[in-house]
Amino acid sequence: MWIAVLAAIVSLIVFLGGLRTMRSGLEAMAKGRLPVILNKFVKTPTRGIVTGTVVTALVQSSAAITAITVGLVAASSLGFRDALGIVLGANIGSTITPLLLTMDLWGIAIPCLGIGLVLVSLRRPRLYAPGKALIGFACVFISLQTLTTALHPLTTTSWFTRTLAAAGHNPLWAILVGCTASALVQSSTATTVVTMALVDNGAIPLVGGIAMVLGANVGTCLTSVIAAIGQPRAAVQVAVAHVLLNVAGVLVFLPFLAPYSEWMTWLSPHPKEQIANAHSIFNILCTLAVWPAIGSFAHFVERLVPNQGRT
C-alpha cells in the first residue's frame, strides 16, 4: 500500500511540475506580448470573453490570467468593465486541459517529450521555451495516467474509502475540499484532474466529484484576491467580480447536483469524461448566464465596491 501512496505522491508532484513547466514555457513564448494582447482585444464584452478563453487555454492558468488582468486594471491600462470579459473567458479556458486529458494522447505525449528534450538540450533561446512547453505537456499527460494507476490500490483500503466517502457523499463538504485543494495548489486544473482519477477508480461517487470540481472553481479565486490587495478600487472590483461569479455559480448549481450528475452519465459512460464535461459545461453556462447582463453585473460590483470619492 505504501508503494501505491508513494507512487501517487510522485505522480502528483510530476503533474504539478509538468503543469508549471508547460505554463512557464507558454508564458515565455508570449513574454511581453500577453498584456498587450489582453488590452487590445477586449473593447467589447464578447471580444473580452473570447480573448480570455483563448489566452487561458494557451497558458493553462485562469489564476495567472486573472492576476495579470488585475495588474493591468491596477495600472490603469485596462478598465474594470473591459476586464470582466477576460475573467469570464478565463473560466472557460481553464477547462481545456481536463478535456484533452480524457483523450488517448500517448501517441502525441511521447513524441512531445522527445522533441521537447531535444529542443531544451540545444540551448537556443528561441527553442528553449517551446521545448519546456512540450516537456510540460508530456509530463502532465503521463503523470495523470500513472496517478490513476497508483490510486487504484488505495481505493481498496478502508480508511481511504471512509475518508473520501465522507466527502463524496456530502456535497457541501466536497465543495469545501475542492475549494481548499484548489486554493492550496493554486490550480483548479490540478484539482479537477485528481478528482477525475478518484472518480475513475470509484473512490468517490460522481456527485461528490462534481461538487469538488465546483469548489475548485471558487478556490482558484484566491490568486486574484491576493493580487488585488493594496491595489486601486478598480482592481479590487475585478477580484470581487471573480469571486462573486464563481460563488454564485456554485450556489445555483448546488440544488441540482443529482440531476446534473445524471445528465453527465448520459453524455458519456466514462467517469473521467463525466467530470471533465461537468467542469466545462458549468463554466460555459455560468459565463453565458452573465454575458447578456454584464453591464448590470458590473454596475452591481461598482455599487458594492465603490471607487474612491463615490458613495
Buried (B, 14 or more C-beta within 10 A) or exposed (E): EEEBBEBBEBBBEBBBBBBBBBBBBBBBBBEEEBBEBBBEBBEEBEBBBBBBBBBBBBBBBBBBBBBBBBBBBBEEEBBBBBBBBBBBBBBBBBBBBBBBBBEEBEEBBEEBBEBBBEBBEEEEEEBBBBBBBBBBBBBBBBBBBBBBBBBBBBBEEEEBBEEBBBBBBBBEBBBBBBBBBBBEBBBBBBBBBBBBBBBBBBBBBBBBBBBBBBBBBBBBBBBBBEBBEEBBBBBBBBBBBBBBBBBBBBEEBBEEBEEBBEBBEEEBEBBBBBBBBBBBBBBBEBBEBBBEEBEEBBEEBBEEBEEEEEE
